[in-house]
Amino acid sequence: MLVAVGGLGWFLINKQKSVNESKDKYQEFVTEVYEKIQENYWEKISEAELSNLFLLAANKVTGKTLVLKSQDKAGVIMLINDIEKKEDIPTMVDIVLANLKPFGRSRLYSLKEEKSLVNTVNNVNPGSDYFSQLGVGKSATDQEIATAFEKSAKTPEIVQAYKVLKNADSRKIYEISGVEPTIEYKLLTPSIYYVHMTKFSPTSLEEFVRVMNKVNDKSANLDTLIFDLRGNIGGAIDQLPWFLGPFIGFDNYAYQFYQQGKKDDFKTATGWLDSMVRYKKVIILIDENSQSTAEVTAAVLKKYNVGVLVGNTTKGWGTIEKVFALDHQIKDDEKFSLFLVHHITLADDGQPIEGRGVSPHISIKDPNWKKELQSRFGSSEIVSEVVKILSQ
């Protein structure tokens, strides 16, 4: 028994050595993908599980019933030899990534897709020219921009162009860097300020501070903040240690990431914001389209009792993806990279957000939710304004 196992072990080791010595660019490409998944994927995955994903993907792209000579990396490398059309290998790798849980989140990215992701995270639309869309020049006055908007058809593109250009601060940022604003705001009453954040970008904290300072001296009665995260698609989660500081203070444990049995703690990197101290009543609106970074934010605000969460349970999209460069490429005219789920986020109860979401304190599915909101704050004005927002 021991001799047989030892002999088999020697055979596999030498077989691996033989394969390594004769690797071509396709084998090197697949080997690097395989190793990067093992090392960086959020969940521990055995060699048998991973090699079988490669086998299923190979069968899919070839239309054949191939076999693994061994359920490990060496078996996968030898599997490459059985794929006649080498141009199918990127598709095979993409299928493997797409079948990692949660399904469809990890993918093989082309350089074009990687650049598109960077623009999305940075909230930049390279193809946009909002001045041209509104039919005004870059030196147009605020009144000229407003007039052009009134005369234009209110298409989604025109509305977005006006949102960006109507405000001097956001207009300046757009002119310099192409970054679009992520926050809409309005003083609803002398005592209620409404802030709607649509996504998280690298400039969101700067924008948030500016928006909060805008009304700081408007009304002595201003004491209620409605912070709307509905429809927020998430974004630059690496900015959260700075963004959450104004809500919960400096150097406080904010949230956790989980990867392969290990939890990583993240603390706030900024402190209280003076313009937020006045808000004694805070309502955070969430819905089934609040996702990713927005869900982590909602979970943290809930954990620290910053305010009352109102709405519906969030989407449950609790994954953190990262682009991993590949040193080995198989095409001269294309550069591939891995877009891989490498961590998952945890909610206020320490459980994964993925597939569960963050639940509100007050669910608007409850027929008595307005009465509960009234009892929380003792203000019919707050209830009335929240109802108006939710009905829009």
N, C-alpha and C positions, 0 to 999 in steps of 0.2 A: 504493500500500500504506500509506504513512505517513499520507496524507490520510484514507484510509478508516478506519484505526485511530483517528486523531485525531477524526474525525467521530463515530465510535461512542462514544468516550470522552466527548465533549461531550454526546451524547444521553443516556448513562447518568447523568451528573452532573446534568443538568437534570431527568431523569426522577425522580432521587432527591429533588431539591429540590421538585418538584411534589408528590411523595408526602408529604414531610415537612410541607408547608404544609397538607395536607388530612387529616392523621391524625385518626382518632377514637380513643375510649378503647380499643377492641380492638386497633387498630394500635399504639398506644402501649404497651399491655400486652405484646404479642408482641415489639415492638422491644426493650423493656427485658430481657425474658427472653433474647432472642437475644444481646444485647450482654453480659449477665452470664455467659452460657455461654462466649462467646468469651474473656472476660477472666479467668474464675475456674476453668474446668474444668481438671482436672489434665493433660490431654493437648492438645497443639496440634491444633486442628480447623480445616480450611479452610472458607471460605464455601460452597464447592460441597457439601462433606460435610454441613455443618450445614443448609443450605437444603434439601437432599434429604431429610433427616430430617423436616423440617417438611412437605414435600410428601407423604411416605409417611404421616405421621400425619394430614394433612388428608384424604387419600384414604380412610383407615381410618374416620374419624368421619363422613364424608359419604357413603361408599359409592359415590363417583364417581371418575372418572379425571381429576383436575385436572392442570394443567401449570404449570410455573414460567416466567415470562417472562424471568427471568434467575436464574442460580444464585448469588444473593447476598442480602443483607438486603433490598434493594429489591424483589427478586422475592418474598420471603416476605411483605413488607408488602402487596404487591398481591394475593397469594394469599388474604389474609384477606377480601378483597371477594367471593371466590368461595364462601365458606362462608356459606350462607343462615342456618342456625341458629347464631347467635352464642353460644348457651349451650353449644355443643360445643367452643368454643375452649379452656377449661380442660382438657378431656379431651385435646384435640390436644397441648397443651403438655406434659401429663403423659406422653403416649406418647413425645414427643420425648425427654424427660428419661430415661425408663425405658430407652430404646434407646441411651443413651450407655454406653460401656464403663466398668466392668463392668456388664452389663445388670441393670436393676432396682434399682440402688443410689441413683440420683438420681431425685427425684420432685417433683411440685408438691404443696406442703403447704397444707392449710387451717389456720386458726388453731387449731382443736381438735387437729390432728395435731402442730402445732408445740409446743403446750403439753404434749402427751403425751410428746414427745421430751425436753423439758426435765425433766419429772418422771422419766423413765427414766434420763437421764444423772445426775441428782442423787440417784437411788435413793430416790425418794419415791413412795408409792402413796396418792394422795389419798383413795381409796375405802376404805382399810383402817382398822379400829379393832380392834387386836389385844386390847385389854382386853375389849371386848364379846365378841369371838370366844371368848375363854377364860372368859367369864362372871365376870370380876373387875373391881373398881373400880381407879381409878388410884392409890389409896392402898394397894393390896394388898401384903402382905409377900412376900418371896421364897418362903417356905414355902407361902403361899396360892396363889401362881402355880404352883408345882410340883405341889401337890395338885390344882388345877383341871386341869392338863395330864394328870395320871395318870388322872383320871376321864373325860376327853374322848375322843371317837373320834379316832384319829390320822390325820385328813385332812391333805393338804398345807398347807391354810390354818392348821390348828391347830398343826402342827409349826413352821411359819414364825413364827406368833405367839409360840410358846414360845421359839424361838431369839432373837427380838428382846427379849423381856421377862425372860428368866431371868437376864440379865447386867445388873448395876446401871448400868454405863457405857453400854451400847447402849440400855437402857431410858430413861435420862435424855435421850440424844440424840433418841430417837424421840418422847418426850413434848414436847420443845422445838421440834423442826424437822420431825418426820415422817420423818427419814432412817433407813433401815434398815441394819443392819450388813452388811458385805461379807466379813467374815473369821470363820472358825471355827478353833478351836485346841484342842490337847490335848497334855499332857505324856505321851508314850507310855511312856517308860522314864526312869530318872534321867539318861540321857545323850542322849535323842532327843526333840526338840520338833517337833510337827506343826502347820503353819499352812496352812490352805486358804483361798485368796482367790477368791471367786466372781465378782467384777466390780470395776471401778474407778469410784469416785465421788469427788466433791470432798473427802470426809472420810476417804478411804482411808488417807492418810499418817498422819493423827492416830490413826486406829484401829490401824494397823500398829505405830506406836511404842508405843501403850498395850499391845497384845498382846505385843510383844517384852519389854516391861518387867515383865510379870506374872510371869515365871518366872526373872528374872535372878538372884534370890537363892535359888532353890529347891534347886539341886543343884550342887555343885562339879564334878561329873562331866559336866555338860551341855555337849556339844561338837558335837552333830549337829543340823542343821536340815533338815527335809523341807518344802519350800515347794511347795505344790500349786496349780498353775494349770490343772488339768484342768477343762473345762467353763466356764472363765472367759469371759464374753461381751464383755469389754473395757469401754469406757466413756470416762471423762473423760481423754483422752490429754493434755490440756494440763496435767495434774497430774504427768506423768512426770518432768520435770526435778527435781521435789522428791522424788518417790517413789524414784527410782533412786539418789539421793545416798547414802543409808545403805548401799547395796550396793557402790558403786564410788568413792565419795568426791566431794568438791566440785570444781566447775569442770572436770569431765572431759567430753570429747565422748561423748555417749550414743547418739544415733540421728540419722537423716536423713529428711527429707521430700523428695519429688520433685514438681515441677510444671513442665510445659512447658519441659523441658530444663535446669531449674535445680534444684540440690540445696541445701537449707537444713539447716544443722547446729544441733543442740540440745545444750546443755551442762547438766550437773547444777547445781541451784541450792541444794542442801543437802550436808552432809558426812556422814562416818561416824557411825553410831549406836553408842554405847558398849555397849549391850546385845547387839549383834550380833558384837562382836569375838571373843567366846568360841567362835563356831561355826567350827571348823576343817574340818568335813565338811558339805557342803551338797548336797542332792539337790533338783533342780527337776523336778516331775512335769508333763508336758504330754500333750495328746491331740488328736484330730482335732476336738474341740469348743472348744479354746483358740483364741481369735480376737482380732483387732483389737489393742487396747492390750496384751492379754496376750501376743500374739505379739511385739510390739516389745520388751516386757519380757524375754521368753525370749531373744530375739536379742541383747539387750544383755548379759544375764547370761552368755550363751554366749561372746560376744566378749571379755569381760573375765575369763573363766575363774573366775567366782564359784563355780560348782558344776558338777555333772554333770547334764545333762538326760536324763531317763529317760521313756520312753513311746512315743507315736506322733507323727508329723509333724503340726504344727498345721493348722488349717483353711485357711489361705491367704487370709484376709480382710484384705487390707492396704490398705484405703482410709480416707481421712480425709474425712468429710462435714461440711458446714457449712450452716447456714440463712442464706440471703441474703434480706433484706427487699426488697420491691418497692414502689417509689414510686407506680407506676401500677396501679390496681385497676379491675376491670370490674363488680364487684357492690357494692351499698351494704351488703348484709348479710353479706359474706364478705371476708376478707383473706387473700390468697394469698402464699406465699413459696416460694423455691427451696431444696430440700434437694439439695445438689450435691456430688459427689465433687470436691474441689478439690486434694487431694494424694494421693499413695500413699506408703506407708512402705517403707523398705529394710531388708533383713535384715543379719546380721552379715557377709555376704560382699559387701555393697554392691548386691545385686540385689533387685528387688521381692519383697516378701512375698506380694503378691496372686497367687493361682493357684499358689503354690509352697509356702508355709508355712515353718516353721522346723523343721529336722530334729533329733532327739535325738542325744546321744552314744551312748546305749544304747537300741536299739529293742526293745520287748517282743515284737515279732513274731519276733525272733531266738530260736530255741530255747535258745540258750546265754546269754541275757541275764542270768540270775541269777549265773552263774559270772563274767561280766564285771563285774557290780556288786560281787561279792565281791572280785575282784582289784583293783578301783579303791580300795576302802576297807579291805579286810582285816577285815571285820566281818560275821559271820553274823547278828548282831543287827539290823544295818541291813537286810540282805537280807530277813530274816524280817518286819520291820515294813513294808517297802515292799510285799512280797507281800500282806500282810494288807490294806493300804490299797487296792491295786489290785483285790482280790477283793471289796471291799464294794460 
